[in-house]
Amino acid sequence: MASSSPVKHAWRVLLGLLVLIAVLFGINAGGVIFGKSSWSPQLALDLQGGTQIILSAQTADGKDPNAEQLDQAAQIIRQRVDASGVGESDITTEGGRNIVVQIAGKADEATRNRIQASAKLELRPVLAATDPATSFVGQDGKSTPYPTPAPDLASTPSPSPTDGSDTSWITPKLQAEFLAFDCNTKRDAAKQPTDQPLIACDGQAKYLLGPVALDGTSITDATAGMNQQNGQWEVNLTFNAKGTDAFGKVSQRLYGYTQQNQTPRNQFAFVLDGSVISAPTMNGVILDGRPSISGSFTQETAKSLADQLKYGALPLSFTVQSSDTISATLGSQQLQIGLIAGLIGLGLVAIYSLLSYRALGFVIVASIAVMAVLTYVIICILGWRMGFRLSLAGVAGLIVSIGFTADSFIVYFERIRDELRDGKSITGAVEDGWGRAKRTIYISKSINILAAVVLYILADATVKGFAFTLGLTTIIDVAIFVIFTHPVMQLLARTRFFGNGHPLSGMDPEALGAVYRTRTEYRSVAPASQGRAAKAGRSRGEAERRQTIAERKRAEALAGSDTGAARSGNEEND
């Protein structure tokens, strides 16, 4: 019964591994069904090619930007592009006024909008609108119903306005402009006055907005998160000290309109480059500078809005000079060379394993195969869940991981062989070797993961792919070592072929030199024939080679003391 417990445990662990693989394949299959994933990894710019967008920058007064402004704008655009994960996109400055953005694959509309949405983020009160869609979460945490029709502009008086929400801003001329305004009209947002009303659209609704109350520099952070009370996605904002004070005053005024059911004057619009990206209603007085925007958000739309608000305050405005498809800088030929190099490395590891460990080498090969399957499906999942794209540097990380993986198994098998040389049974050697090997492997792999993390944080973007795949495969390596290699060895040790130490098993005690009971005391071998004598000689030679210098000196010292004791005994007898 004692021997059956490890066997049952091994089978349970292997069954869990099969379930894990099935779950991962199921997740990726779901992504394939909904058109978000595929059964091949997403490739980075150097292997696949992609889209190149050239943006021409200018300051608010129409002048060319300085180097510091251009670098700041490039950094913010890089944050926008990379906000979804390891895309390994290339964002550079060119000619003192251009920013060149290169994205792997075909850029979708959301990505293009994120890049092209440029310098000017403003927060304006709404004077008139047609269809508000979102709302601020105030102190009561509830949304306030609102009517959809726009107010009657003809009945609006026109004295001098007292604040940004005063309908006195709506003159007959502005009313006519609002009614006649076409949302497809292209305007230079940098030339729109901040102290005057603005007509803008969000793609569906048309808004008449008051003067700017705050600008985008007042927002220090914007994140997307799930509201735990209602299970809906929302966008959480954080203002700086000046913005907190200004937004608190605006919220007091607009919440008063909410209580009076004056819609859309209770709305506050976020305007990015002349277009409304959100116009929530005010549902409470918010004095702590941490409002939340709720509405019919999905995870993707909430994150997109958060990115626009967080990175929207660019110091420049941009004009798209060109948007073209570019070819791969390395191409499929280099990818094939990388894959061939990986296969050669895998073949050499397999040959070495079979020559050195005989049948045990198949365990190494099988472990690497299982690791390859897990790595492949995880990379496919990461491609559509976090935007990970496999670059040539990432392929290099996968190739290097083959050697690191084989190293773990070699440490384990050598520990098992050491236990066999000490005269232990094969099942005992497997368990004791596991206990000694796992500590060594955990420590070495922890160092590898730490190095990968530091490299990913500090290295250039072109090297991040290498660090990412190296860290990922190291974690999978440890998992395979625990949930596949050791359980398989527990089962193999109880088979006749491996358990009896067959010469081809790689665990033959005599072939390993286990002809001594301890490190310093050899068994007396009485060969029955010349063939057995030769075999015993080879075993003893192997044992002697396995001894360290210290062990040999200790053996010689014990032998010398035994000889001296024998001489003393003889002298006494004389």
DAFENSUL-V436024 format. One record per backbone hydrogen bond with DSSP energy under -1.0 kcal/mol. CO is the residue of the C=O (numbers start at 1). NH is the residue of the N-H. If there is no record, write none. Layout:
CO;NH
CO;NH
//
This chain:
4;8
5;9
6;10
7;11
8;12
9;13
10;14
11;15
12;16
13;17
14;18
15;19
16;20
17;21
18;22
19;23
20;24
21;25
22;26
23;27
24;28
25;29
26;30
27;31
28;32
29;33
30;34
31;36
31;37
32;35
42;390
44;47
44;48
45;49
46;330
46;331
49;105
50;326
51;103
52;324
53;101
54;321
54;322
55;99
56;319
58;317
59;62
63;59
66;70
67;71
68;72
69;73
70;74
71;75
72;76
73;77
74;78
75;79
76;80
77;81
78;82
82;85
85;87
86;389
90;102
92;100
94;97
94;98
97;57
98;94
99;55
100;92
101;53
102;90
103;51
108;112
109;113
110;114
111;115
112;116
113;117
120;273
121;216
122;271
123;213
123;214
124;269
125;210
128;208
134;281
135;294
153;156
163;166
166;169
167;170
169;171
171;175
172;176
173;177
174;178
175;179
176;180
177;181
182;185
188;191
189;192
194;212
198;209
200;207
201;276
205;202
207;200
208;127
208;128
209;198
214;123
215;218
216;219
218;240
221;238
223;236
225;234
227;231
232;227
234;225
235;293
236;223
238;220
238;221
240;244
241;245
242;246
243;247
244;248
245;249
246;250
247;251
248;252
249;253
250;254
251;255
252;256
253;257
254;258
255;259
256;260
257;262
258;261
261;263
264;267
266;282
267;126
269;124
270;277
270;278
271;122
272;275
275;272
278;270
280;268
281;136
289;239
291;237
292;137
293;235
294;135
295;297
298;302
299;303
300;304
301;305
302;306
303;307
304;308
305;309
306;310
307;311
312;314
317;58
319;56
322;54
324;52
326;50
331;335
332;336
333;337
334;338
335;339
336;340
337;341
338;342
339;343
340;344
341;345
342;346
343;347
344;348
345;349
346;350
347;351
348;352
349;353
350;354
351;355
352;356
353;357
354;358
357;360
358;361
359;362
360;363
360;364
361;365
362;366
363;367
364;368
365;369
366;370
367;371
368;372
369;373
370;374
371;375
372;376
373;377
374;378
375;379
376;380
377;381
378;382
379;383
381;385
382;386
382;388
390;44
391;395
392;396
393;397
394;398
395;399
396;400
397;401
399;402
400;404
401;405
402;406
403;407
404;408
405;409
406;410
407;411
408;412
409;413
410;414
411;415
412;416
413;417
414;418
415;419
416;420
417;421
418;422
419;424
420;423
425;429
426;430
427;431
428;432
429;433
430;434
431;435
432;436
433;437
434;438
437;441
438;442
439;443
440;444
441;445
442;446
443;447
444;448
445;449
446;450
447;451
448;452
449;453
450;454
451;455
452;456
453;457
454;458
455;459
460;463
463;467
464;468
465;469
466;470
467;471
468;472
469;473
470;474
471;475
472;476
473;477
474;478
475;479
476;480
477;481
478;482
479;483
480;484
480;485
481;486
484;488
485;489
486;490
487;491
488;492
489;493
491;494
492;495
495;499
496;500
497;502
498;501
502;505
504;359
508;512
509;514
510;513
513;515
515;523
521;517
521;518
529;533
530;534
531;535
532;536
533;537
534;538
535;539
536;540
537;541
538;542
539;543
540;544
541;545
542;546
548;552
549;553
550;554
551;555
552;556
553;557
554;558
555;559
556;560
557;561
558;562
559;563
560;564
561;565
562;566
563;567
564;568
565;569
566;570
567;571
568;572
569;573
570;574
//
